Amino acid sequence: MTTGDPVEEARRRIDAARRVVVLTGAGISTDSGIPDFRGPKGVWTRNPAAEKQSTIQHYLADPEVRKAAWRSRLDSPAWSAEPNAGHRALVALERRGLLHALVTQNIDELHQRAGSSPDKVIEVHGSMRRVMCWQCGRRAPMEEALARVRAGDADPHCRDCGGILKSDTISFGQALVPDVIDRAMTAAAEADLLLAVGTTLQVQPVAGMVPIAARAGAQVVIVNDQPTAMDSLADVVLRSKIGPVLAEVCSAAAD
């Protein structure tokens, strides 16, 4: 790990890279008003019962959990959230031609709304802006289901087959999509620099991107406001508020 100015070192390494792969977690969206899950003020830290709403077994088995989940979706700050400086910095990185892939654990679609190309974004946990039927697999805009909740349907079911509706996201206990994970891991192996932003790097298999990239010879830069499980593998660690420092690094690299 570098012993000099980490911001300057990160700038230099990004500037020298040709295939930057970015991995983002909840921390990049906190400046947009979306709380993370495991941090000191995280959703599950403040309300452990909320974790049940994100566990597939509880969600499918208990109508009361589903009703609570739909109420939470209605009130989610993500609907009014806007991309922040961190999201825009990654757009700038793409415009330089350096971004090989943007793998995100987030479900808010703020990367795409900021201007990141959809074909570059790999959503390993899905998107909260879509709803899916657990039985028949039908997908639709989330707003269709939320409109039914606002109209008084506390636990809307699929209009095609009557199956349980849920956010088109990966819940605890739900299998990841193999093709999506394969894309993420392949991108990590192809990187010459892996930039991990706003993730504690505790959730597998996505956290495995860091050692995969490192073993393949890539530089590793971690940007987070708290320690991560992979700091020991990083060439540069930026322990700072994410949006401003990421904007500084990427905009400086673009000069």
Beta strands, then each sheet from edge to edge (+ up, - down):
strand 1: 20-24
strand 2: 99-104
strand 3: 121-123
strand 4: 126-133
strand 5: 139-141
strand 6: 165-169
strand 7: 193-197
strand 8: 219-224
strand 9: 236-239
sheet 1: 3+ 2+ 1+ 7+ 8+ 9+
sheet 2: 5+ 4- 6+
end
